[in-house]
Amino acid sequence: LHKIPPIFSVSSCIILSVIYVSSLYVWSTEHNRDHPTTIKKRFLSVFIVMLISPAFIYFFTSNEILDGRSIWAVMGFRCEGLWMALFTPLILTAILFSGPLMTQALTGVWDIYAEPGYWTMCLKNLLWIRNHVVAPLSEEFTFRACMMPLLLQSFRPLAAVAITPMFFGIGHLHHIIERLRAGLPLKTILIVSSFQFCYTSIFGMYAAYLFARTGHFLAPVVAHAFCNHMGFPDVNEVLNQPKQTKNILLGIYVFGFVAWICLLPIVTNPAWYANDMYWTKDS
């Protein structure tokens, strides 16, 4: 197969990262990132980036690589195996969050989820829409659907999975600017941003793995939306529980992580998702 040199694919990914992050700051505003005006402007920005990004795949992917498929199919927009790609990653990610989910059940959060009014309120909230809809869709479109097909032409799947989180992590370092504007101490900014870079990079690896294995754009999207909803696990909440409850919850945390590790390569079998893209031949 005619593959592109690594320098081309990596350079393209760097450019895409810069375009995505830069689009968030093209607007002149005194408001913070959570202000409705800022959110709406950034919605427009990332939508424009989503229109531009596929051009990189169009120009750097040969017909031999496509093998009769459309650019959109290579980017993960396929009907075959779609339902599996929607629900399996969601269940898999929920297993990883078994501990936090059980903690929510004990603290009554699940009762809130059962209220229709809660979801009506969420759908009217710009912050919720940003975190659960626009951010997962736009980030996975740019960092997975547009970058992974390029990297997978230059690297073996596991190597591409290991590389792509670097761009995703870098794509979140722009929060340093916002924290500086907010007047936070530099030491605090560096600690928080370093931590954020680490966990976004780890998630980026998971999302890239889902994309490579399933060949579907929506697989990492549902995982991303679920992770954004759950947030980083609040370990202090667990440690403050009574001893017996604490031990049970910690056990569920460990169980969820071990089960996720064991199930990950099994339930992402490319055959389950009708994924016969060019990179599966190198798996």
JOSUL-V895479 format. One record per residue. N is the residue number from 1. PHI is phi in degrees with one decimal (none if undefined). Layout:
# JOSUL-V895479
n->{N N}
phi->{PHI PHI}
This chain:
# JOSUL-V895479
n->{1 2 3 4 5 6 7 8 9 10 11 12 13 14 15 16 17 18 19 20 21 22 23 24 25 26 27 28 29 30 31 32 33 34 35 36 37 38 39 40 41 42 43 44 45 46 47 48 49 50 51 52 53 54 55 56 57 58 59 60 61 62 63 64 65 66 67 68 69 70 71 72 73 74 75 76 77 78 79 80 81 82 83 84 85 86 87 88 89 90 91 92 93 94 95 96 97 98 99 100 101 102 103 104 105 106 107 108 109 110 111 112 113 114 115 116 117 118 119 120 121 122 123 124 125 126 127 128 129 130 131 132 133 134 135 136 137 138 139 140 141 142 143 144 145 146 147 148 149 150 151 152 153 154 155 156 157 158 159 160 161 162 163 164 165 166 167 168 169 170 171 172 173 174 175 176 177 178 179 180 181 182 183 184 185 186 187 188 189 190 191 192 193 194 195 196 197 198 199 200 201 202 203 204 205 206 207 208 209 210 211 212 213 214 215 216 217 218 219 220 221 222 223 224 225 226 227 228 229 230 231 232 233 234 235 236 237 238 239 240 241 242 243 244 245 246 247 248 249 250 251 252 253 254 255 256 257 258 259 260 261 262 263 264 265 266 267 268 269 270 271 272 273 274 275 276 277 278 279 280 281 282 283}
phi->{none -80.6 -110.7 -89.1 -62.1 -53.6 -61.8 -70.5 -66.9 -66.4 -61.5 -61.2 -66.8 -63.4 -62.1 -61.2 -62.1 -64.1 -61.4 -62.4 -67.1 -61.5 -62.1 -76.9 -119.1 -74.9 -88.7 -87.8 -150.1 -95.9 -84.3 -80.3 -66.0 -95.9 -73.9 -51.9 -64.0 -63.1 -60.8 -63.8 -64.7 -71.8 -58.0 -63.8 -59.5 -70.5 -64.6 -64.8 -61.0 -65.3 -75.6 -83.4 -54.5 -60.8 -59.8 -64.4 -71.1 -60.5 -83.8 -109.4 -117.0 -81.7 -63.0 -64.7 -67.4 -64.2 52.0 85.6 -88.2 -82.8 -57.9 -65.1 -64.7 -64.3 -80.6 100.0 -98.6 -134.6 -87.9 -63.6 73.6 -64.3 -64.0 -62.1 -69.4 -81.4 -93.9 -64.1 -62.1 -65.4 -65.4 -60.5 -69.1 -63.7 -63.3 -58.7 -95.8 -54.7 -61.6 -59.8 -65.0 -67.1 -61.9 -62.1 -62.0 -70.1 -92.3 87.2 -65.6 -61.2 -63.7 -67.7 -60.2 -78.0 -87.6 -56.9 -62.9 -62.5 -71.7 -62.7 -64.1 -61.1 -69.4 -100.2 -99.7 -62.5 -63.3 -64.2 -62.7 -61.9 -73.7 -103.2 -122.2 -67.7 -62.3 -60.1 -66.2 -71.4 -70.6 -69.4 -63.4 -76.7 -85.0 -115.4 -64.2 -97.8 -86.6 -61.3 -60.3 -74.1 -63.6 -73.8 -87.2 -113.3 -131.0 -67.5 -51.0 -65.9 -67.6 -63.4 -62.2 -75.5 -82.7 -60.3 -60.9 -58.5 -70.1 -66.2 -64.8 -61.3 -62.9 -103.9 -71.4 -64.4 -63.9 -58.6 -60.2 -66.4 -72.0 -64.8 -63.7 -77.1 83.1 -71.9 -60.3 -58.7 -61.2 -62.7 -60.6 -66.0 -66.2 -63.6 -68.3 -64.9 -63.4 -63.7 -60.7 -65.4 -75.4 -70.6 -68.2 -64.5 -63.2 -58.0 -66.3 -63.4 -63.7 -64.5 -63.5 -60.8 -64.3 -63.5 -78.5 -90.5 71.0 -121.1 -65.7 -73.1 -60.2 -70.2 -64.0 -66.6 -65.5 -63.5 -62.1 -65.4 -62.9 -62.9 -66.4 -74.9 71.9 -75.1 -53.3 -89.4 -66.4 -60.0 -62.6 -70.3 -65.5 -86.9 -76.0 -55.0 -52.4 -64.4 -63.1 -59.3 -64.2 -64.4 -63.9 -62.3 -63.1 -68.4 -56.7 -65.2 -58.2 -60.0 -67.5 -65.1 -62.6 -62.4 -60.1 -70.3 -80.7 -50.4 -72.9 -79.8 -82.0 -108.1 -56.1 -52.6 -63.3 -66.1 -113.8 52.4 -93.4 -121.2 -63.8 -55.4 -75.6 -68.1 -72.3 -100.0 -69.3}
